[in-house]
Amino acid sequence: MHDWARVIDPPGRFGETLYAYALLQGDAAWVAAVDAFLDAARADGTLARAAARHGLTPILLR
């Protein structure tokens, strides 16, 4: 999104950064829907394609 920002390909795995999304507390159905979407996006390659499109493949956990 910015010309000055670059993703630097790590030399190897050296740690994990946790990512999160905010959801209304107690809305188990919505949490399940979001989790199902993310599982499907990982399984069918949508997440990997989105990461590649935005130059984020080096930081994508596999």
Phi, psi and omega per residue, in radians:
M1 nan -0.332 -3.126
H2 -2.278 2.455 -3.126
D3 -1.079 -0.541 -3.054
W4 -1.467 -0.196 -3.090
A5 -1.664 2.371 3.121
R6 -2.398 2.526 2.983
V7 -1.558 2.208 3.128
I8 -1.723 2.140 -3.129
D9 -1.123 2.067 -3.115
P10 -1.201 2.605 -3.138
P11 -1.229 -0.292 3.141
G12 3.087 3.138 -3.137
R13 -1.298 2.224 -3.110
F14 -2.331 0.121 3.108
G15 2.761 3.059 3.130
E16 -2.209 2.527 3.017
T17 -1.957 2.173 3.141
L18 -1.421 2.368 3.071
Y19 -1.942 2.647 -3.115
A20 -2.521 2.892 3.019
Y21 -2.359 2.532 -3.089
A22 -1.562 2.267 3.102
L23 -2.351 2.728 3.111
L24 -1.106 2.196 -3.141
Q25 -1.040 2.342 3.097
G26 1.534 -0.028 -3.137
D27 -1.626 1.268 -3.055
A28 -1.039 -0.609 -3.135
A29 -1.136 -0.714 -3.138
W30 -1.234 -0.705 3.080
V31 -1.031 -0.777 3.129
A32 -1.102 -0.702 3.133
A33 -1.144 -0.754 3.127
V34 -1.144 -0.788 3.115
D35 -1.065 -0.710 3.117
A36 -1.124 -0.704 3.100
F37 -1.067 -0.816 -3.126
L38 -1.127 -0.713 3.083
D39 -1.047 -0.782 3.138
A40 -1.148 -0.698 -3.141
A41 -1.138 -0.626 3.065
R42 -1.204 -0.809 -3.043
A43 -1.143 -0.692 -3.066
D44 -1.649 0.038 3.075
G45 1.585 -0.033 -3.134
T46 -1.045 -0.756 -3.129
L47 -1.117 -0.761 3.129
A48 -1.114 -0.702 3.115
R49 -1.150 -0.710 3.114
A50 -1.130 -0.729 3.105
A51 -1.069 -0.776 3.139
A52 -1.103 -0.738 -3.127
R53 -1.063 -0.529 -3.094
H54 -1.864 0.239 3.082
G55 1.214 0.506 -3.073
L56 -1.930 0.153 -3.130
T57 -0.953 -0.695 -3.121
P58 -1.059 -0.395 -3.105
I59 -1.853 0.133 -3.139
L60 -1.371 2.171 3.079
L61 -1.317 2.459 3.139
R62 -2.082 nan nan
